[in-house]
């Protein structure tokens, strides 16, 4: 007899959730999405880096989110590693033409940019597809800017922009009714 066997399924379910991100529609059919499933050690490192980024940026919610990452059963990261532009000259990136955007130097903070707006939409659709698949599989989750920001800032992953999607299989959703701040361990 196995007691609480559902806990053994989280890695497989996380891979299924990332499959939804991979197969989400992409602008012009070009896939610039990158996905990651962190090991327990990598998950703990990410939480540590989120706490460090909280100090650097002065953003207290990163401490709370780091606690969520530590308490999650798994964490996935979905990012964008942009390879080009759409050539629409739509101006959504803030520049009159795609060429003008490409000539502008990239800003590197938590994320690098600017990028083509179509690429950002691809990332949003991929993250939304993953969150929807997690819901379909009855896996509690929450999209975390903070996890993606720390993963990119500290180069834990190779992405220009990323969002974290922590996953939990517990009796209550740990990602809601959260305290506004969480004490740093130690």
C-alpha positions as CSV (number, residue, x, y, z in Angstrom):
1,X,0.0,0.0,0.0
2,X,1.3,3.5,-0.9
3,X,0.4,6.3,1.4
4,X,-0.3,9.7,-0.4
5,X,1.0,8.4,-3.8
6,X,-0.1,11.6,-5.5
7,X,3.0,13.2,-4.3
8,X,5.1,10.9,-6.5
9,X,3.4,12.3,-9.7
10,X,4.5,15.9,-9.5
11,X,7.5,15.6,-11.8
12,X,5.6,13.8,-14.5
13,X,2.7,16.3,-14.2
14,X,5.2,19.2,-14.3
15,X,6.5,17.9,-17.6
16,X,3.0,17.6,-19.0
17,X,2.4,21.2,-17.9
18,X,5.5,22.3,-19.7
19,X,4.3,20.5,-22.7
20,X,1.3,22.8,-22.8
21,X,3.7,25.8,-22.8
22,X,5.8,24.3,-25.6
23,X,2.8,23.5,-27.8
24,X,1.0,26.9,-27.2
25,X,0.5,28.9,-30.4
26,X,3.5,31.1,-31.4
27,X,3.6,34.2,-33.6
28,X,4.7,33.4,-37.1
29,X,5.2,29.8,-35.9
30,X,8.6,30.6,-34.5
31,X,9.3,29.0,-31.1
32,X,11.5,31.1,-28.8
33,X,10.1,29.7,-25.6
34,X,12.5,27.9,-23.2
35,X,11.3,25.7,-20.3
36,X,12.9,24.4,-17.2
37,X,12.0,22.0,-14.3
38,X,14.2,22.6,-11.3
39,X,15.6,20.0,-9.0
40,X,15.1,20.3,-5.3
41,X,18.6,21.8,-4.9
42,X,17.9,24.3,-7.8
43,X,14.6,25.2,-6.3
44,X,16.3,26.0,-3.0
45,X,19.0,28.0,-4.8
46,X,16.3,30.0,-6.6
47,X,14.5,30.8,-3.4
48,X,17.9,32.0,-1.9
49,X,18.4,34.2,-5.0
50,X,14.9,35.6,-4.7
51,X,15.7,36.6,-1.1
52,X,18.9,38.2,-2.3
53,X,17.1,40.1,-5.1
54,X,14.6,41.3,-2.5
55,X,17.5,43.0,-0.7
56,X,18.9,44.4,-3.9
57,X,15.6,45.8,-5.2
58,X,14.0,46.6,-1.9
59,X,10.9,44.5,-2.9
60,X,9.5,42.7,0.1
61,X,7.1,40.5,-1.8
62,X,10.1,38.5,-3.1
63,X,10.6,37.2,0.4
64,X,7.0,35.9,0.5
65,X,7.3,34.4,-3.0
66,X,10.7,32.8,-2.0
67,X,8.8,31.0,0.7
68,X,6.2,29.8,-1.8
69,X,9.0,28.5,-4.0
70,X,10.6,26.6,-1.0
71,X,7.2,25.2,0.0
72,X,6.2,24.2,-3.6
73,X,6.4,20.5,-4.6
74,X,8.0,21.6,-7.9
75,X,8.9,24.7,-9.8
76,X,8.8,25.3,-13.5
77,X,10.2,28.3,-15.3
78,X,9.0,29.4,-18.7
79,X,11.0,32.0,-20.5
80,X,11.7,33.8,-23.8
81,X,15.0,33.6,-25.6
82,X,14.2,35.9,-28.4
83,X,15.7,35.1,-31.8
84,X,14.3,37.9,-33.9
85,X,11.4,40.2,-34.8
86,X,8.1,40.0,-36.5
87,X,8.9,42.7,-39.1
88,X,5.4,44.2,-38.6
89,X,6.7,47.7,-37.7
90,X,3.6,47.9,-35.4
91,X,5.3,50.2,-32.8
92,X,4.1,48.1,-29.8
93,X,7.7,47.8,-28.5
94,X,7.9,51.6,-28.3
95,X,9.9,52.1,-31.5
96,X,8.5,53.2,-34.9
97,X,10.1,50.3,-36.8
98,X,11.5,46.9,-36.0
99,X,14.9,48.1,-37.3
100,X,14.9,51.0,-34.9
101,X,14.2,48.6,-32.0
102,X,17.1,46.4,-33.1
103,X,19.5,49.3,-33.3
104,X,18.6,50.4,-29.8
105,X,20.8,48.9,-27.1
106,X,19.3,46.3,-24.8
107,X,18.7,47.2,-21.2
108,X,19.7,44.5,-18.8
109,X,18.1,44.4,-15.3
110,X,16.1,41.5,-14.1
111,X,15.2,40.9,-17.8
112,X,16.8,42.1,-21.0
113,X,14.8,44.1,-23.5
114,X,13.2,45.5,-25.5
115,X,12.0,42.7,-27.6
116,X,9.3,42.3,-30.3
117,X,5.9,42.5,-28.7
118,X,4.9,39.4,-30.6
119,X,7.6,37.5,-28.6
120,X,6.2,38.8,-25.3
121,X,2.7,37.7,-26.4
122,X,4.1,34.2,-27.2
123,X,5.5,34.1,-23.6
124,X,2.2,35.1,-22.1
125,X,0.3,32.6,-24.1
126,X,2.8,29.8,-23.1
127,X,2.6,30.7,-19.4
128,X,-1.2,30.9,-19.6
129,X,-1.4,27.6,-21.3
130,X,0.8,26.0,-18.7
131,X,-1.2,27.5,-15.8
132,X,-4.4,26.3,-17.5
133,X,-3.0,22.8,-17.9
134,X,-2.0,22.8,-14.2
135,X,-5.6,23.7,-13.3
136,X,-6.9,21.0,-15.6
137,X,-4.6,18.5,-13.8
138,X,-5.8,19.8,-10.3
139,X,-2.3,21.1,-9.5
140,X,-2.3,24.3,-7.5
141,X,-0.1,27.0,-9.1
142,X,0.6,30.7,-9.3
143,X,2.5,32.7,-11.9
144,X,5.4,34.4,-10.2
145,X,7.2,37.3,-11.8
146,X,9.6,37.1,-8.9
147,X,10.8,33.6,-9.6
148,X,11.5,34.4,-13.3
149,X,13.1,37.7,-12.4
150,X,15.6,36.1,-10.0
151,X,16.3,33.2,-12.4
152,X,17.2,35.6,-15.2
153,X,19.0,38.2,-13.0
154,X,21.3,35.5,-11.5
155,X,21.6,33.6,-14.8
156,X,20.2,30.4,-13.3
157,X,18.5,30.0,-16.7
158,X,19.3,31.2,-20.2
159,X,16.3,33.4,-21.0
160,X,15.7,37.1,-21.7
161,X,12.5,37.2,-19.7
162,X,10.9,34.4,-17.7
163,X,8.0,33.6,-15.3
164,X,8.0,31.0,-12.6
165,X,5.1,28.6,-12.2
166,X,5.4,26.8,-8.8
167,X,3.3,23.7,-8.4
168,X,1.8,22.2,-5.3
169,X,-0.2,19.0,-4.4
170,X,-1.4,19.8,-0.9
171,X,-4.8,19.9,0.8
172,X,-4.9,23.7,0.6
173,X,-3.5,26.0,-2.1
174,X,-0.4,27.4,-0.6
175,X,-0.2,30.2,-3.2
176,X,-3.2,32.2,-2.0
177,X,-4.0,33.6,1.4
178,X,-0.3,34.3,1.7
179,X,1.3,36.6,4.3
180,X,2.5,39.9,2.8
181,X,6.1,39.1,3.9
182,X,7.9,36.1,5.1
183,X,10.9,35.9,7.4
184,X,14.1,34.9,5.8
185,X,15.4,31.6,7.1
186,X,18.5,31.6,9.3
